[in-house]
Amino acid sequence: MFTKERRSNIMYALLALLFSFVLFFYANGSNLQNTFTTTPNMFEETLEDVPVQIKYNQDKYFIQGYQPTVNVDLRSINRIQLDAETNEETRNFRVVADLTSLSEGTHDVMLEVQNMSNSVKATISPQIFTVTIEKKVAKEFPVEVDFSEENLQDGFRLDKITSIPNKVTVTTGEQTAEEISKVIADVSSLQGITSNQTQKVPVHAVNKNGDILQTTIQPEEVQVEAIVSAPEKEVSLFASQQGTTPNGISHFNYVLDQTKATISGSQELIDSLSSIGVPVDVSTIREKTTQVVTIPVPDGVISHPQEVTIEITPVFLDSSEERPSETIPSTSSPVSGTESTEPIPSSETTTSASTTPEVSESGNVEEPIQSSSSQEQETE
């Protein structure tokens, strides 16, 4: 049995212990509160344009009017798991719209996230998926190529345009099929055409207002072939002398087997040409020579023919100089005012012509300056 004094000591000891606890909690209360209330760090990621997977009877129905993608907000305290679901190549989850229990008409469906890791929480935006379900039909339509003259460069003409294949199969809803006015090949990518084109282009089903309808078309693309004619123009040809005239030669006579050529190209380019100088290098010519020369034309211009044959005949200053091949009669006036000592054969008519092309500052060859041709006949 405790004495009165012993009971007093025990009471004092308990009171001291109680005050010790009070002082301890008072001094460390804020730290303990932080310890009990602190939560792990939360990581967040927002995924845009996540595709919606739709479950429905594809053999019986055609669906349209829906938004094919949504945004998904992901949250997790597990950074590694969150990164795995964020990466499109490693994610396990998918957003699903289940229409299997629905019939024809327009419906609002709640989207679901499936196969998501338990450590990751997801929020879909928008959560409601609106879709129209129609009875599925398939019809064949001819393809119309909606080609405008605006697709051509100025001056060019469209001779023919075809689509391969010229018919396609359109699958859509029963009501949408009744709205189809035509199926067109989209040739908007063909701009500034200057030559024949063959290109694959997409096809669309449109209503009477030209609005594109939601359909599935097989094939999705057709091959369009456009046959185009370029503007044409006839120009004159002349020999354009190049190089240094050899010593002892007065000038050269040129005979072209073609004096005209037909050029084709953009209207602007061919309008800038009225004649074309065909270059002839005379630096090494000392006898009658025949050359086949390509007719020079600017880029974007085509010449018909592309080549011309030129017969080049030198006219010598000194009549005593030995002719390599034949005696060449001439009555043309010599250059630099020097009189010709060339003998004039009796009872013969000789025509001499030389051309001196002019070159503009821009480098374009202008009309040639034709020297006067003389014709003399010796009379007894």
MILOMI-315536 format. One record per residue (C-alpha): x, z, y; residue number from 0; residue in one letter. Coordinates in pm, 1 decimal, always signed. Layout:
<recs>
+----------+----------+----------+-----+------+
!       xx !       zz !       yy !  nr ! rest !
+----------+----------+----------+-----+------+
!        X !        Z !        Y ! NUM !    A !
...
+----------+----------+----------+-----+------+
</recs>
This chain:
<recs>
+----------+----------+----------+-----+------+
!       xx !       zz !       yy !  nr ! rest !
+----------+----------+----------+-----+------+
!     +0.0 !     +0.0 !     +0.0 !   0 !    M !
!   +135.2 !   -107.8 !   +337.5 !   1 !    F !
!   +187.6 !   +150.5 !   +600.1 !   2 !    T !
!    +52.6 !   +104.5 !   +949.3 !   3 !    K !
!   +398.5 !    +28.9 !  +1085.4 !   4 !    E !
!   +464.8 !   -229.5 !   +813.7 !   5 !    R !
!   +132.0 !   -403.1 !   +884.3 !   6 !    R !
!   +225.7 !   -423.8 !  +1253.9 !   7 !    S !
!   +558.2 !   -588.9 !  +1171.4 !   8 !    N !
!   +385.5 !   -849.9 !   +953.1 !   9 !    I !
!   +138.3 !   -929.4 !  +1232.6 !  10 !    M !
!   +420.6 !   -972.6 !  +1482.3 !  11 !    Y !
!   +604.6 !  -1200.9 !  +1240.4 !  12 !    A !
!   +294.9 !  -1420.5 !  +1193.4 !  13 !    L !
!   +238.1 !  -1438.5 !  +1567.8 !  14 !    L !
!   +602.2 !  -1536.0 !  +1620.8 !  15 !    A !
!   +573.7 !  -1808.9 !  +1358.9 !  16 !    L !
!   +254.0 !  -1937.6 !  +1519.2 !  17 !    L !
!   +416.7 !  -1954.1 !  +1861.8 !  18 !    F !
!   +715.6 !  -2132.8 !  +1707.5 !  19 !    S !
!   +484.1 !  -2404.8 !  +1570.8 !  20 !    F !
!   +309.5 !  -2434.3 !  +1906.3 !  21 !    V !
!   +638.6 !  -2471.0 !  +2089.2 !  22 !    L !
!   +766.3 !  -2726.3 !  +1833.1 !  23 !    F !
!   +458.0 !  -2948.3 !  +1859.2 !  24 !    F !
!   +456.0 !  -2916.7 !  +2234.7 !  25 !    Y !
!   +818.6 !  -3028.5 !  +2259.3 !  26 !    A !
!   +790.2 !  -3311.5 !  +2004.2 !  27 !    N !
!   +425.6 !  -3411.9 !  +2039.0 !  28 !    G !
!   +487.9 !  -3741.7 !  +2222.0 !  29 !    S !
!   +745.4 !  -3852.1 !  +1963.6 !  30 !    N !
!   +512.4 !  -3767.8 !  +1675.6 !  31 !    L !
!   +226.4 !  -3952.6 !  +1841.2 !  32 !    Q !
!   +441.3 !  -4267.2 !  +1874.2 !  33 !    N !
!   +548.0 !  -4227.9 !  +1512.4 !  34 !    T !
!   +190.8 !  -4213.5 !  +1381.6 !  35 !    F !
!    +44.5 !  -4483.1 !  +1609.4 !  36 !    T !
!   +319.3 !  -4752.8 !  +1598.7 !  37 !    T !
!   +227.4 !  -5067.2 !  +1396.6 !  38 !    T !
!   +459.2 !  -5337.4 !  +1262.0 !  39 !    P !
!   +525.4 !  -5646.2 !  +1479.6 !  40 !    N !
!   +258.0 !  -5917.2 !  +1448.6 !  41 !    M !
!   +369.2 !  -6282.6 !  +1448.1 !  42 !    F !
!   +137.9 !  -6565.3 !  +1555.8 !  43 !    E !
!   +138.7 !  -6946.2 !  +1530.8 !  44 !    E !
!   -114.5 !  -7209.3 !  +1642.1 !  45 !    T !
!   -143.9 !  -7527.4 !  +1432.0 !  46 !    L !
!   -300.5 !  -7832.6 !  +1595.1 !  47 !    E !
!   -476.7 !  -8127.6 !  +1429.4 !  48 !    D !
!   -509.0 !  -7972.8 !  +1084.6 !  49 !    V !
!   -714.3 !  -8220.1 !   +875.4 !  50 !    P !
!  -1054.0 !  -8117.0 !   +741.5 !  51 !    V !
!  -1106.6 !  -8187.1 !   +372.7 !  52 !    Q !
!  -1468.8 !  -8284.7 !   +307.6 !  53 !    I !
!  -1647.5 !  -8233.7 !    -22.2 !  54 !    K !
!  -1948.3 !  -8464.3 !    -79.7 !  55 !    Y !
!  -2087.6 !  -8725.7 !   -317.9 !  56 !    N !
!  -1880.4 !  -9029.2 !   -219.8 !  57 !    Q !
!  -2061.7 !  -9264.3 !   -457.0 !  58 !    D !
!  -2400.7 !  -9192.8 !   -301.7 !  59 !    K !
!  -2338.1 !  -9104.2 !    +62.6 !  60 !    Y !
!  -2145.4 !  -9225.0 !   +366.1 !  61 !    F !
!  -2059.0 !  -8965.2 !   +631.6 !  62 !    I !
!  -1978.3 !  -9009.5 !   +998.5 !  63 !    Q !
!  -1993.3 !  -8845.0 !  +1341.4 !  64 !    G !
!  -1756.8 !  -8562.9 !  +1254.5 !  65 !    Y !
!  -1432.4 !  -8436.4 !  +1402.3 !  66 !    Q !
!  -1163.5 !  -8497.9 !  +1137.9 !  67 !    P !
!   -919.1 !  -8227.8 !  +1254.8 !  68 !    T !
!   -928.3 !  -7870.8 !  +1388.4 !  69 !    V !
!   -686.4 !  -7613.7 !  +1531.2 !  70 !    N !
!   -591.4 !  -7309.2 !  +1324.7 !  71 !    V !
!   -444.2 !  -6983.7 !  +1459.9 !  72 !    D !
!   -229.9 !  -6793.9 !  +1206.9 !  73 !    L !
!   -124.6 !  -6425.7 !  +1229.5 !  74 !    R !
!    +94.0 !  -6218.8 !   +998.3 !  75 !    S !
!   +347.7 !  -5939.1 !   +990.2 !  76 !    I !
!   +539.2 !  -6139.9 !   +730.3 !  77 !    N !
!   +747.9 !  -6392.4 !   +922.0 !  78 !    R !
!   +862.0 !  -6576.5 !   +608.9 !  79 !    I !
!   +509.0 !  -6620.5 !   +472.5 !  80 !    Q !
!   +382.8 !  -6729.3 !   +814.2 !  81 !    L !
!   +654.9 !  -6993.9 !   +841.2 !  82 !    D !
!   +566.3 !  -7124.8 !   +496.6 !  83 !    A !
!   +201.3 !  -7172.4 !   +596.0 !  84 !    E !
!   +299.7 !  -7323.0 !   +930.2 !  85 !    T !
!   +514.8 !  -7592.4 !   +771.0 !  86 !    N !
!   +295.1 !  -7882.7 !   +658.9 !  87 !    E !
!   +521.5 !  -7954.1 !   +362.9 !  88 !    E !
!   +508.8 !  -7599.5 !   +222.2 !  89 !    T !
!   +164.4 !  -7471.4 !   +324.5 !  90 !    R !
!    -87.4 !  -7375.5 !    +59.2 !  91 !    N !
!   -402.7 !  -7336.7 !   +266.2 !  92 !    F !
!   -655.0 !  -7606.9 !   +355.0 !  93 !    R !
!   -960.7 !  -7632.0 !   +579.2 !  94 !    V !
!  -1270.0 !  -7736.9 !   +384.1 !  95 !    V !
!  -1620.3 !  -7859.4 !   +475.5 !  96 !    A !
!  -1845.3 !  -7834.3 !   +170.7 !  97 !    D !
!  -2138.3 !  -8081.8 !   +191.7 !  98 !    L !
!  -2219.9 !  -8097.5 !   -178.4 !  99 !    T !
!  -2553.4 !  -7915.9 !   -138.1 ! 100 !    S !
!  -2670.0 !  -8124.4 !   +160.6 ! 101 !    L !
!  -2888.5 !  -8437.6 !   +172.9 ! 102 !    S !
!  -2923.2 !  -8719.6 !   +430.3 ! 103 !    E !
!  -2934.0 !  -8620.7 !   +796.2 ! 104 !    G !
!  -2721.8 !  -8443.5 !  +1056.9 ! 105 !    T !
!  -2593.3 !  -8097.8 !   +962.6 ! 106 !    H !
!  -2384.1 !  -7813.0 !  +1104.7 ! 107 !    D !
!  -2150.0 !  -7667.8 !   +843.4 ! 108 !    V !
!  -1927.6 !  -7357.2 !   +863.3 ! 109 !    M !
!  -1566.5 !  -7448.8 !   +791.0 ! 110 !    L !
!  -1369.8 !  -7242.7 !   +540.3 ! 111 !    E !
!  -1001.0 !  -7169.5 !   +488.6 ! 112 !    V !
!   -904.8 !  -7182.3 !   +122.1 ! 113 !    Q !
!   -587.7 !  -7087.2 !    -68.7 ! 114 !    N !
!   -447.6 !  -6883.4 !   +222.4 ! 115 !    M !
!   -191.3 !  -6612.9 !   +145.4 ! 116 !    S !
!   -333.1 !  -6258.8 !   +163.9 ! 117 !    N !
!    -62.3 !  -6163.1 !   +413.5 ! 118 !    S !
!   -173.2 !  -6431.9 !   +664.2 ! 119 !    V !
!   -497.5 !  -6431.4 !   +863.4 ! 120 !    K !
!   -647.3 !  -6758.1 !   +997.8 ! 121 !    A !
!   -897.7 !  -6844.5 !  +1271.2 ! 122 !    T !
!  -1043.3 !  -7199.2 !  +1290.8 ! 123 !    I !
!  -1133.8 !  -7368.2 !  +1618.2 ! 124 !    S !
!  -1398.1 !  -7508.3 !  +1622.1 ! 125 !    P !
!  -1555.1 !  -7317.0 !  +1337.7 ! 126 !    Q !
!  -1868.6 !  -7535.6 !  +1317.7 ! 127 !    I !
!  -1840.2 !  -7881.2 !  +1158.2 ! 128 !    F !
!  -2112.8 !  -8130.7 !  +1258.6 ! 129 !    T !
!  -2162.9 !  -8432.1 !  +1031.1 ! 130 !    V !
!  -2419.1 !  -8708.3 !   +968.4 ! 131 !    T !
!  -2490.5 !  -8803.2 !   +607.0 ! 132 !    I !
!  -2635.2 !  -9149.0 !   +529.2 ! 133 !    E !
!  -2713.4 !  -9344.3 !   +217.0 ! 134 !    K !
!  -2411.1 !  -9559.3 !   +131.2 ! 135 !    K !
!  -2437.3 !  -9942.8 !   +143.4 ! 136 !    V !
!  -2186.2 ! -10230.2 !   +125.0 ! 137 !    A !
!  -2232.7 ! -10575.9 !   +279.1 ! 138 !    K !
!  -2020.7 ! -10888.6 !   +328.0 ! 139 !    E !
!  -1967.7 ! -11024.9 !   +680.5 ! 140 !    F !
!  -1781.6 ! -11328.2 !   +819.8 ! 141 !    P !
!  -1484.0 ! -11253.7 !  +1042.7 ! 142 !    V !
!  -1496.7 ! -11377.0 !  +1401.3 ! 143 !    E !
!  -1170.1 ! -11407.3 !  +1593.5 ! 144 !    V !
!  -1248.7 ! -11288.6 !  +1944.5 ! 145 !    D !
!   -980.2 ! -11495.0 !  +2119.0 ! 146 !    F !
!   -975.2 ! -11554.1 !  +2494.4 ! 147 !    S !
!   -786.5 ! -11813.4 !  +2697.8 ! 148 !    E !
!   -641.2 ! -11513.5 !  +2881.6 ! 149 !    E !
!   -425.9 ! -11452.1 !  +2573.6 ! 150 !    N !
!   -240.4 ! -11778.3 !  +2649.2 ! 151 !    L !
!    +32.9 ! -11830.0 !  +2903.2 ! 152 !    Q !
!    -63.3 ! -12048.5 !  +3198.4 ! 153 !    D !
!   -109.9 ! -12413.1 !  +3101.3 ! 154 !    G !
!   -112.0 ! -12363.7 !  +2723.1 ! 155 !    F !
!   -411.9 ! -12467.4 !  +2513.9 ! 156 !    R !
!   -560.0 ! -12322.2 !  +2195.0 ! 157 !    L !
!   -614.2 ! -12602.6 !  +1944.0 ! 158 !    D !
!   -728.3 ! -12398.6 !  +1644.7 ! 159 !    K !
!   -756.6 ! -12037.2 !  +1527.7 ! 160 !    I !
!   -842.4 ! -11918.4 !  +1176.9 ! 161 !    T !
!   -874.0 ! -11593.3 !   +982.5 ! 162 !    S !
!   -745.8 ! -11540.6 !   +627.6 ! 163 !    I !
!   -963.6 ! -11422.3 !   +458.1 ! 164 !    P !
!  -1262.2 ! -11534.5 !   +662.4 ! 165 !    N !
!  -1498.9 ! -11275.1 !   +505.1 ! 166 !    K !
!  -1471.1 ! -10898.3 !   +452.4 ! 167 !    V !
!  -1676.4 ! -10624.2 !   +282.4 ! 168 !    T !
!  -1811.8 ! -10352.2 !   +510.8 ! 169 !    V !
!  -1911.4 ! -10013.0 !   +365.4 ! 170 !    T !
!  -2113.1 !  -9777.8 !   +584.1 ! 171 !    T !
!  -2439.0 !  -9583.9 !   +612.5 ! 172 !    G !
!  -2771.5 !  -9759.7 !   +567.4 ! 173 !    E !
!  -2880.5 !  -9709.7 !   +929.2 ! 174 !    Q !
!  -2537.8 !  -9801.5 !  +1068.2 ! 175 !    T !
!  -2535.0 ! -10124.6 !   +867.6 ! 176 !    A !
!  -2848.3 ! -10237.1 !  +1051.2 ! 177 !    E !
!  -2666.4 ! -10195.3 !  +1384.4 ! 178 !    E !
!  -2375.5 ! -10425.2 !  +1290.5 ! 179 !    I !
!  -2381.7 ! -10735.8 !  +1510.2 ! 180 !    S !
!  -2056.4 ! -10891.7 !  +1386.7 ! 181 !    K !
!  -1711.7 ! -10818.0 !  +1246.8 ! 182 !    V !
!  -1429.3 ! -10918.8 !  +1477.4 ! 183 !    I !
!  -1053.0 ! -10957.1 !  +1435.3 ! 184 !    A !
!   -877.6 ! -10761.4 !  +1708.1 ! 185 !    D !
!   -626.5 ! -11001.7 !  +1867.6 ! 186 !    V !
!   -561.6 ! -10790.7 !  +2177.8 ! 187 !    S !
!   -195.4 ! -10764.7 !  +2074.2 ! 188 !    S !
!   -155.3 ! -11142.5 !  +2111.3 ! 189 !    L !
!    -69.3 ! -11181.3 !  +2478.2 ! 190 !    Q !
!   +118.8 ! -11450.5 !  +2669.2 ! 191 !    G !
!   +124.1 ! -11687.4 !  +2370.7 ! 192 !    I !
!   +350.9 ! -11990.5 !  +2414.8 ! 193 !    T !
!   +379.0 ! -12111.0 !  +2055.0 ! 194 !    S !
!   +196.0 ! -12110.0 !  +1722.2 ! 195 !    N !
!   +133.5 ! -11754.6 !  +1598.2 ! 196 !    Q !
!    +64.9 ! -11596.8 !  +1258.3 ! 197 !    T !
!     -4.0 ! -11223.8 !  +1266.8 ! 198 !    Q !
!   -191.7 ! -10951.6 !  +1077.2 ! 199 !    K !
!   -455.2 ! -10782.2 !  +1294.2 ! 200 !    V !
!   -716.5 ! -10508.2 !  +1226.7 ! 201 !    P !
!  -1088.3 ! -10586.7 !  +1195.5 ! 202 !    V !
!  -1381.2 ! -10386.5 !  +1337.3 ! 203 !    H !
!  -1757.4 ! -10386.2 !  +1293.1 ! 204 !    A !
!  -1931.9 ! -10377.5 !  +1632.6 ! 205 !    V !
!  -2289.2 ! -10353.5 !  +1757.8 ! 206 !    N !
!  -2454.7 ! -10590.0 !  +2006.9 ! 207 !    K !
!  -2290.2 ! -10401.8 !  +2296.9 ! 208 !    N !
!  -1944.3 ! -10443.9 !  +2147.6 ! 209 !    G !
!  -1910.1 ! -10077.2 !  +2052.1 ! 210 !    D !
!  -1705.5 ! -10013.2 !  +1738.5 ! 211 !    I !
!  -1912.3 !  -9859.9 !  +1457.5 ! 212 !    L !
!  -1782.4 !  -9614.8 !  +1199.7 ! 213 !    Q !
!  -1732.5 !  -9814.0 !   +881.4 ! 214 !    T !
!  -1487.7 !  -9876.3 !   +602.2 ! 215 !    T !
!  -1374.7 ! -10239.4 !   +580.3 ! 216 !    I !
!  -1195.4 ! -10407.0 !   +293.3 ! 217 !    Q !
!   -943.9 ! -10549.0 !   +370.0 ! 218 !    P !
!   -865.5 ! -10349.5 !   +683.4 ! 219 !    E !
!   -652.0 ! -10633.8 !   +825.5 ! 220 !    E !
!   -672.4 ! -11013.9 !   +822.0 ! 221 !    V !
!   -410.9 ! -11277.0 !   +894.8 ! 222 !    Q !
!   -484.7 ! -11474.6 !  +1210.3 ! 223 !    V !
!   -324.9 ! -11815.2 !  +1262.8 ! 224 !    E !
!   -335.1 ! -11960.0 !  +1614.8 ! 225 !    A !
!   -230.7 ! -12322.2 !  +1677.3 ! 226 !    I !
!   -125.0 ! -12366.6 !  +2040.2 ! 227 !    V !
!    -39.4 ! -12675.5 !  +2245.4 ! 228 !    S !
!   +205.5 ! -12652.1 !  +2534.4 ! 229 !    A !
!   +172.2 ! -12846.2 !  +2861.6 ! 230 !    P !
!   +362.7 ! -13177.2 !  +2853.1 ! 231 !    E !
!   +527.4 ! -13397.7 !  +3112.6 ! 232 !    K !
!   +734.0 ! -13717.0 !  +3110.2 ! 233 !    E !
!  +1067.3 ! -13708.7 !  +3295.3 ! 234 !    V !
!  +1341.1 ! -13965.1 !  +3353.0 ! 235 !    S !
!  +1686.5 ! -13939.0 !  +3196.8 ! 236 !    L !
!  +2017.2 ! -14035.5 !  +3354.0 ! 237 !    F !
!  +2383.3 ! -14002.8 !  +3265.7 ! 238 !    A !
!  +2552.8 ! -13710.6 !  +3439.9 ! 239 !    S !
!  +2925.7 ! -13777.2 !  +3448.8 ! 240 !    Q !
!  +3146.1 ! -13480.3 !  +3359.2 ! 241 !    Q !
!  +3522.1 ! -13439.2 !  +3359.1 ! 242 !    G !
!  +3799.6 ! -13628.1 !  +3543.9 ! 243 !    T !
!  +3803.1 ! -14008.4 !  +3554.1 ! 244 !    T !
!  +4121.9 ! -14136.4 !  +3384.6 ! 245 !    P !
!  +4379.5 ! -14319.2 !  +3596.5 ! 246 !    N !
!  +4320.4 ! -14690.2 !  +3641.2 ! 247 !    G !
!  +3945.6 ! -14670.0 !  +3591.0 ! 248 !    I !
!  +3713.7 ! -14739.3 !  +3882.0 ! 249 !    S !
!  +3392.9 ! -14607.2 !  +3731.9 ! 250 !    H !
!  +3178.1 ! -14617.3 !  +3419.3 ! 251 !    F !
!  +2865.4 ! -14807.1 !  +3329.8 ! 252 !    N !
!  +2608.6 ! -14619.6 !  +3118.3 ! 253 !    Y !
!  +2335.5 ! -14759.5 !  +2900.0 ! 254 !    V !
!  +2089.0 ! -14503.6 !  +2754.1 ! 255 !    L !
!  +1875.1 ! -14598.7 !  +2456.8 ! 256 !    D !
!  +1604.7 ! -14372.4 !  +2605.6 ! 257 !    Q !
!  +1538.9 ! -14352.4 !  +2979.4 ! 258 !    T !
!  +1234.7 ! -14125.3 !  +2945.0 ! 259 !    K !
!  +1166.9 ! -13801.2 !  +2761.8 ! 260 !    A !
!   +858.3 ! -13587.6 !  +2711.3 ! 261 !    T !
!   +916.3 ! -13219.0 !  +2780.2 ! 262 !    I !
!   +684.5 ! -12930.8 !  +2690.0 ! 263 !    S !
!   +684.6 ! -12566.4 !  +2786.4 ! 264 !    G !
!   +530.8 ! -12331.8 !  +3039.2 ! 265 !    S !
!   +364.3 ! -12502.9 !  +3332.7 ! 266 !    Q !
!   +598.9 ! -12337.3 !  +3578.9 ! 267 !    E !
!   +911.1 ! -12459.8 !  +3402.0 ! 268 !    L !
!   +808.3 ! -12820.1 !  +3349.0 ! 269 !    I !
!   +678.6 ! -12846.7 !  +3705.7 ! 270 !    D !
!  +1032.0 ! -12771.9 !  +3825.9 ! 271 !    S !
!  +1175.2 ! -13074.6 !  +3641.2 ! 272 !    L !
!  +1133.4 ! -13439.7 !  +3739.6 ! 273 !    S !
!  +1450.0 ! -13577.4 !  +3579.1 ! 274 !    S !
!  +1723.1 ! -13453.9 !  +3348.2 ! 275 !    I !
!  +2091.4 ! -13539.0 !  +3366.6 ! 276 !    G !
!  +2250.0 ! -13595.1 !  +3026.7 ! 277 !    V !
!  +2616.4 ! -13479.3 !  +3046.6 ! 278 !    P !
!  +2886.5 ! -13730.2 !  +2952.9 ! 279 !    V !
!  +3252.1 ! -13617.2 !  +2947.5 ! 280 !    D !
!  +3465.1 ! -13918.5 !  +3047.1 ! 281 !    V !
!  +3804.0 ! -13742.6 !  +3058.2 ! 282 !    S !
!  +3940.1 ! -13925.7 !  +2753.1 ! 283 !    T !
!  +3735.8 ! -14246.6 !  +2756.9 ! 284 !    I !
!  +3937.3 ! -14569.3 !  +2812.0 ! 285 !    R !
!  +3734.9 ! -14811.3 !  +2606.5 ! 286 !    E !
!  +3373.8 ! -14891.4 !  +2538.2 ! 287 !    K !
!  +3228.7 ! -14588.8 !  +2357.7 ! 288 !    T !
!  +2896.0 ! -14474.6 !  +2215.4 ! 289 !    T !
!  +2799.3 ! -14106.9 !  +2218.4 ! 290 !    Q !
!  +2497.5 ! -13914.0 !  +2089.4 ! 291 !    V !
!  +2424.3 ! -13637.2 !  +2339.9 ! 292 !    V !
!  +2171.1 ! -13350.5 !  +2325.3 ! 293 !    T !
!  +1931.3 ! -13354.7 !  +2618.5 ! 294 !    I !
!  +1983.0 ! -13024.7 !  +2807.2 ! 295 !    P !
!  +1663.7 ! -12832.4 !  +2886.3 ! 296 !    V !
!  +1603.5 ! -12476.0 !  +3010.9 ! 297 !    P !
!  +1510.9 ! -12198.2 !  +2768.9 ! 298 !    D !
!  +1142.4 ! -12220.3 !  +2684.0 ! 299 !    G !
!  +1130.9 ! -12600.3 !  +2721.8 ! 300 !    V !
!  +1134.3 ! -12850.1 !  +2433.9 ! 301 !    I !
!  +1235.3 ! -13214.2 !  +2475.2 ! 302 !    S !
!  +1107.9 ! -13508.8 !  +2272.9 ! 303 !    H !
!  +1341.0 ! -13668.3 !  +2177.5 ! 304 !    P !
!  +1605.1 ! -13400.4 !  +2163.7 ! 305 !    Q !
!  +1900.7 ! -13644.2 !  +2167.7 ! 306 !    E !
!  +1986.4 ! -13968.3 !  +2341.0 ! 307 !    V !
!  +2245.1 ! -14236.3 !  +2254.9 ! 308 !    T !
!  +2461.7 ! -14346.6 !  +2548.3 ! 309 !    I !
!  +2686.2 ! -14653.3 !  +2560.2 ! 310 !    E !
!  +2976.6 ! -14586.8 !  +2798.5 ! 311 !    I !
!  +3178.4 ! -14877.4 !  +2939.5 ! 312 !    T !
!  +3482.3 ! -14817.2 !  +3165.2 ! 313 !    P !
!  +3543.5 ! -15049.6 !  +3459.8 ! 314 !    V !
!  +3916.3 ! -15083.1 !  +3537.5 ! 315 !    F !
!  +4081.2 ! -15109.4 !  +3876.5 ! 316 !    L !
!  +4373.1 ! -15337.4 !  +3775.9 ! 317 !    D !
!  +4278.0 ! -15668.6 !  +3614.3 ! 318 !    S !
!  +4626.8 ! -15700.3 !  +3462.2 ! 319 !    S !
!  +4587.7 ! -15375.2 !  +3270.8 ! 320 !    E !
!  +4553.5 ! -15440.1 !  +2903.2 ! 321 !    E !
!  +4202.4 ! -15379.0 !  +2770.3 ! 322 !    R !
!  +4201.2 ! -15176.1 !  +2451.1 ! 323 !    P !
!  +3911.8 ! -15365.0 !  +2297.2 ! 324 !    S !
!  +3769.2 ! -15642.9 !  +2514.1 ! 325 !    E !
!  +3770.9 ! -15791.7 !  +2858.8 ! 326 !    T !
!  +3498.5 ! -15630.4 !  +3066.7 ! 327 !    I !
!  +3369.7 ! -15842.8 !  +3351.8 ! 328 !    P !
!  +3252.2 ! -15655.2 !  +3658.9 ! 329 !    S !
!  +3139.3 ! -15735.0 !  +4009.0 ! 330 !    T !
!  +3061.6 ! -15377.9 !  +4117.5 ! 331 !    S !
!  +3226.7 ! -15248.2 !  +4431.4 ! 332 !    S !
!  +3536.6 ! -15038.3 !  +4357.8 ! 333 !    P !
!  +3554.8 ! -14676.2 !  +4462.8 ! 334 !    V !
!  +3727.9 ! -14555.1 !  +4780.2 ! 335 !    S !
!  +3683.0 ! -14892.3 !  +4946.7 ! 336 !    G !
!  +3951.5 ! -15064.2 !  +4734.2 ! 337 !    T !
!  +3874.2 ! -15424.3 !  +4667.5 ! 338 !    E !
!  +3841.2 ! -15534.9 !  +4309.2 ! 339 !    S !
!  +4087.9 ! -15794.6 !  +4180.5 ! 340 !    T !
!  +3882.3 ! -15836.4 !  +3865.5 ! 341 !    E !
!  +3834.8 ! -16212.0 !  +3790.5 ! 342 !    P !
!  +3479.4 ! -16336.4 !  +3780.4 ! 343 !    I !
!  +3411.5 ! -16548.1 !  +3473.9 ! 344 !    P !
!  +3237.0 ! -16874.3 !  +3545.0 ! 345 !    S !
!  +2877.7 ! -16934.5 !  +3444.9 ! 346 !    S !
!  +2824.0 ! -16557.5 !  +3365.0 ! 347 !    E !
!  +2602.0 ! -16296.8 !  +3512.8 ! 348 !    T !
!  +2735.8 ! -15938.1 !  +3511.0 ! 349 !    T !
!  +2546.9 ! -15624.9 !  +3607.5 ! 350 !    T !
!  +2736.3 ! -15312.7 !  +3699.0 ! 351 !    S !
!  +2571.2 ! -14975.4 !  +3758.3 ! 352 !    A !
!  +2708.4 ! -14631.1 !  +3809.0 ! 353 !    S !
!  +2526.6 ! -14306.6 !  +3851.1 ! 354 !    T !
!  +2641.4 ! -14011.5 !  +4052.2 ! 355 !    T !
!  +2430.5 ! -13701.5 !  +3987.5 ! 356 !    P !
!  +2376.0 ! -13443.2 !  +4253.8 ! 357 !    E !
!  +2400.9 ! -13076.3 !  +4162.2 ! 358 !    V !
!  +2211.0 ! -12819.2 !  +4363.2 ! 359 !    S !
!  +2358.5 ! -12481.6 !  +4460.7 ! 360 !    E !
!  +2151.0 ! -12320.4 !  +4185.5 ! 361 !    S !
!  +2324.4 ! -12536.9 !  +3923.1 ! 362 !    G !
!  +2023.4 ! -12757.8 !  +3847.8 ! 363 !    N !
!  +2087.2 ! -13127.8 !  +3818.0 ! 364 !    V !
!  +1888.9 ! -13324.8 !  +4078.2 ! 365 !    E !
!  +1793.0 ! -13692.6 !  +4092.2 ! 366 !    E !
!  +2090.0 ! -13923.2 !  +4045.8 ! 367 !    P !
!  +2218.2 ! -14140.7 !  +4328.6 ! 368 !    I !
!  +2203.1 ! -14492.6 !  +4190.7 ! 369 !    Q !
!  +2475.3 ! -14728.7 !  +4314.8 ! 370 !    S !
!  +2348.5 ! -15070.3 !  +4403.4 ! 371 !    S !
!  +2375.6 ! -15323.4 !  +4127.7 ! 372 !    S !
!  +2515.2 ! -15660.2 !  +4219.0 ! 373 !    S !
!  +2453.6 ! -15980.2 !  +4044.5 ! 374 !    Q !
!  +2668.4 ! -16281.3 !  +4123.7 ! 375 !    E !
!  +2690.8 ! -16618.8 !  +3965.0 ! 376 !    Q !
!  +2982.5 ! -16854.8 !  +4037.5 ! 377 !    E !
!  +2867.7 ! -17192.8 !  +4155.3 ! 378 !    T !
!  +3079.0 ! -17495.4 !  +4144.8 ! 379 !    E !
+----------+----------+----------+-----+------+
</recs>
